[in-house]
Amino acid sequence: MFRPRNPFELAHGGWLERAYRRYRFRDGYSRLALAPAPDAEQRRMVNELRQEGTLILEGYLPPEIVRGLQRDLQAELETLKFETPCLAQSRIDPERHRALIDDYLFGSNADFARQGVAFDRHEVRSLEQVVREFAPSTLTAYPLESSAAYRKVWLDPYLLTVVAHYLGLVPWLVEAYARRNFPARFWTMNHFWHRDLNDRHQLVKMFVFLTDCTLATGPHEYIRRSHRELTALNGKRYFTDAEIDALHPVGSPKREVTDVKAGTIILEDTRGLHRARMPDTGYRDLGYAVFFPLPAGAAPALYRFPREAATGLTRFQRAFVPEACLT
């Protein structure tokens, strides 16, 4: 009898799946010829990522680069170049929006707007007013369009080489953004334990820590090796703390909690179990790059990349940027 596929379940692919993917993503496999041969350290990094699912590079970015990234993100936020509609925690009513809260506040910005729990562009006057009046848990900006510093880090050829050799192809940089997270009453989506489903077999996310990340400002957590261990905690959109704690209690060696300084970069196979804890105080600035394969021409325009800046990239770097993102 036919059994419908669980949309939230990950499974290891067999030979037929692998053959199909080699054909479907043949352009990405052919672009691997553009990748530099990895040196000994990059091979070690690929092996660690393959084994553990996470690779923590503390102090990867020098302080002057971090300061430039911080300055450019602050400029984006102060000039109100963040995504709207945006969830307004101040507009969430614990009774009227109980179903939404119980569903992990899962939804798009458009969904939040329809349910009356978002603020929109016409209501925005200043960054300080937005934070005070709407209490957003997250502000999202897309600084690759305006910042050469962000483009340089997001397309760091040394790290791209690790990504390509880990995945066995040159993927697309499908998503590229930075977020400021604030303390909030209600946790939302990525603040709960989950597995990313952008691609079920080949996926890497890069986290760029733009501020110090402590236990108080919302650490990133990951269950080591869970990208390969799929027999438990699989098949649901989100998992409760109790479910995770039963198998990986706080303090267990496989439960990675990142208490790191600004300038740290993490490469991670986010098909593994992970979450970003909500800050208890202050705020956390974090950059994201999401890499996975798509057929030629299928990558959407989820960020903007200046066409003039793309002419200065190497062929290898350029191979990551979808044509649809060029402006």
C-alpha positions in Angstrom: 0.0 0.0 0.0 1.2 3.5 -0.9 2.4 5.4 2.2 2.5 9.2 1.8 5.9 10.7 2.5 6.3 12.5 5.8 7.3 16.0 4.7 9.4 16.5 7.9 11.2 13.2 7.9 14.8 12.9 6.7 16.3 9.6 5.4 19.6 8.4 4.0 19.5 8.2 0.3 20.1 5.0 -1.6 22.0 4.5 -4.9 19.0 5.4 -7.0 18.5 8.7 -5.1 22.1 9.5 -5.5 22.1 8.8 -9.2 19.0 11.0 -9.6 20.6 13.8 -7.7 23.8 13.6 -9.8 21.6 14.1 -12.9 19.3 16.8 -11.4 22.2 18.9 -10.0 24.6 18.1 -12.8 25.5 21.8 -13.2 26.6 22.0 -9.6 28.7 18.8 -9.9 30.3 20.1 -13.0 31.2 23.4 -11.3 33.2 21.5 -8.7 36.0 21.6 -11.2 36.3 25.3 -10.4 37.0 24.6 -6.7 40.6 24.8 -5.5 42.1 21.6 -4.2 41.8 21.6 -0.4 44.9 21.9 1.7 45.5 19.7 4.7 43.6 22.0 7.1 40.6 22.3 4.8 40.6 18.5 4.4 40.6 18.2 8.2 37.7 20.8 8.4 35.7 18.8 5.8 36.2 15.6 7.8 35.2 17.2 11.0 32.1 18.6 9.5 31.2 15.2 7.9 31.8 13.5 11.3 30.3 15.9 13.7 27.9 18.0 11.6 29.3 21.3 13.0 32.6 23.1 12.6 33.4 26.0 15.0 36.0 28.5 13.8 36.6 30.7 16.8 38.2 34.1 16.0 38.1 33.4 12.3 37.4 37.0 11.4 39.9 39.7 12.6 38.5 42.5 14.8 38.7 45.2 12.1 36.5 43.0 9.8 34.0 42.4 12.5 33.8 46.1 13.3 33.1 46.8 9.6 30.3 44.2 9.5 28.8 45.6 12.8 28.9 49.2 11.4 27.3 48.2 8.1 24.5 46.2 9.8 23.8 49.1 12.2 23.6 51.4 9.2 21.1 49.1 7.5 18.9 49.0 10.7 19.1 52.7 11.4 18.1 53.6 7.8 15.2 51.1 8.2 16.4 48.7 5.6 15.0 45.7 7.3 12.3 43.3 6.2 8.6 44.2 6.6 6.0 43.1 7.4 7.7 41.9 10.6 6.3 40.1 13.7 5.4 42.5 16.5 5.5 40.6 19.8 3.6 43.6 21.3 0.5 42.7 19.2 0.3 39.1 20.2 -2.6 38.4 22.5 -2.1 35.3 24.6 -5.8 34.3 24.3 -6.8 35.5 20.9 -3.6 34.1 19.3 -3.3 30.9 21.3 -3.4 28.7 18.3 -0.6 30.6 16.6 1.5 30.5 19.9 0.9 26.7 20.3 2.0 26.2 16.7 5.5 27.7 17.5 4.5 31.0 15.9 5.1 29.3 12.6 4.3 31.4 9.6 5.5 33.9 7.0 5.6 37.6 7.5 2.5 37.8 5.3 0.8 35.3 7.6 1.6 37.4 10.6 0.2 40.5 8.8 -3.1 38.7 8.0 -3.5 37.7 11.7 -2.8 41.2 13.0 0.5 40.4 14.7 2.9 42.3 12.4 3.9 45.9 11.8 4.4 47.2 8.3 6.6 49.8 6.5 4.2 52.7 6.8 4.3 52.4 10.6 8.0 52.7 10.9 9.6 56.0 11.9 12.9 55.0 13.6 14.8 51.9 14.8 14.3 53.1 18.4 10.5 53.5 17.9 10.2 50.1 16.3 11.9 48.3 19.2 10.0 50.3 21.8 6.5 50.1 20.2 6.5 46.8 18.4 8.9 44.7 20.5 10.2 42.6 17.5 12.0 39.4 18.4 13.9 39.6 15.1 14.8 42.3 12.5 16.2 40.9 9.3 18.4 42.8 6.8 20.0 41.9 3.5 23.4 43.8 3.5 25.1 42.0 0.6 23.5 44.6 -1.7 25.2 47.6 -0.1 28.2 46.2 1.8 31.4 45.1 0.2 32.5 43.8 3.7 29.5 41.4 3.8 30.1 40.2 0.2 33.7 39.5 1.1 32.9 37.3 4.1 29.9 35.6 2.6 32.0 34.6 -0.4 35.3 33.8 1.5 37.0 31.5 -1.0 38.7 29.5 1.8 35.4 28.6 3.4 33.6 28.1 0.1 36.2 25.5 -0.7 35.3 23.6 2.5 31.6 23.9 1.6 32.0 22.6 -1.9 34.2 19.7 -1.0 31.9 18.8 1.9 28.8 18.7 -0.4 30.7 17.2 -3.3 29.4 20.0 -5.7 29.3 23.8 -5.9 25.9 24.7 -4.4 24.1 28.0 -4.7 24.3 30.7 -2.0 20.5 30.6 -1.8 20.0 32.8 1.2 22.2 35.6 2.6 21.0 37.8 5.4 21.7 39.1 8.9 19.4 39.2 11.9 19.2 41.1 15.2 17.4 39.1 17.8 15.9 40.7 20.9 14.4 39.2 24.2 10.8 38.5 23.7 7.7 37.0 25.4 7.1 34.3 22.9 9.7 32.0 21.2 9.3 31.6 17.4 10.2 28.9 14.9 14.0 28.7 14.8 14.2 29.2 18.6 12.8 25.7 19.0 14.7 22.5 18.3 14.3 21.5 14.6 16.0 20.1 11.5 16.3 22.2 8.4 14.6 20.8 5.3 15.9 23.1 2.6 17.5 20.0 1.1 17.2 16.5 2.5 20.7 15.4 1.5 23.1 18.3 0.8 22.9 21.4 3.0 25.4 23.7 4.8 24.5 26.8 6.8 27.2 29.4 7.7 26.7 31.4 10.9 28.7 34.6 11.3 28.7 35.9 14.9 28.7 39.7 14.7 28.4 40.2 18.5 29.6 38.1 21.4 27.2 35.2 22.0 26.8 34.2 25.6 24.4 32.1 27.5 22.5 35.4 28.3 22.4 36.7 24.7 21.1 33.6 23.0 23.6 30.8 22.3 23.3 28.6 19.2 22.8 24.9 20.1 23.5 21.8 18.1 23.4 18.0 18.7 26.6 16.7 17.3 26.3 13.8 14.7 22.5 14.2 14.6 22.8 15.0 10.8 23.7 11.3 10.4 21.6 9.8 13.2 18.1 9.8 11.9 16.4 7.0 13.8 15.3 9.3 16.6 14.0 12.8 16.8 13.0 12.8 13.2 9.7 13.4 11.3 8.4 16.5 13.1 8.7 20.2 12.3 9.8 21.0 15.9 10.8 19.1 19.0 10.2 20.0 22.7 13.0 20.5 25.2 11.7 17.4 27.0 12.2 15.3 23.9 15.7 16.6 23.4 16.7 16.4 27.1 15.5 12.7 27.3 18.2 11.7 24.8 20.7 14.6 25.1 20.5 16.1 28.5 22.1 19.5 29.3 25.8 19.0 29.7 26.1 15.9 27.6 29.1 15.9 25.3 27.1 15.8 22.1 25.1 18.9 23.0 27.1 21.8 21.7 26.3 25.2 23.3 28.1 28.0 21.6 29.5 30.7 24.0 31.7 32.5 21.5 33.1 35.9 20.7 32.2 38.1 17.8 34.2 37.0 14.7 33.5 33.3 15.2 32.1 31.4 12.2 30.3 28.1 12.3 29.8 25.9 9.3 27.0 23.4 10.0 25.0 20.7 8.4 21.7 21.9 9.7 19.8 18.8 8.8 21.1 18.0 12.3 19.1 19.1 15.4 19.7 22.7 16.4 18.1 25.8 17.7 19.0 29.5 18.4 18.1 30.3 21.9 16.2 33.6 22.5 18.3 36.3 24.2 17.5 37.0 27.8 19.2 40.4 27.7 20.7 42.8 25.2 20.6 41.5 21.6 22.4 39.1 19.3 23.6 40.0 15.8 24.1 37.0 13.6 24.8 36.6 9.9 23.5 33.6 7.8 24.5 32.0 4.5 22.6 29.0 3.3 24.1 26.7 0.7 22.3 23.9 -1.1 21.9 22.7 -4.7 19.1 23.6 -7.1 18.7 22.9 -10.8 20.2 25.5 -13.1 18.1 28.6 -13.2 15.9 27.5 -10.3 17.5 29.5 -7.5 15.2 32.3 -6.4 16.1 36.0 -5.9 16.1 36.0 -2.1 18.8 38.7 -1.8 20.4 41.3 -4.1 23.9 41.2 -5.3 25.3 44.1 -7.4 26.2 42.9 -10.9 29.2 45.3 -11.0 30.6 43.7 -7.8 30.1 40.2 -9.3 32.5 41.1 -12.1 35.3 41.2 -9.5 34.7 37.7 -8.3 36.7 34.7 -9.3 34.9 32.1 -11.4 34.7 29.9 -8.4 33.1 32.6 -6.2 30.8 33.6 -9.0 29.5 30.1 -9.4 27.8 30.4 -6.0 25.7 33.5 -6.8 22.4 32.8 -8.6 21.8 34.9 -11.7 18.4 35.9 -10.3 20.1 37.7 -7.4 22.2 40.0 -9.6 20.9 43.6 -9.8 
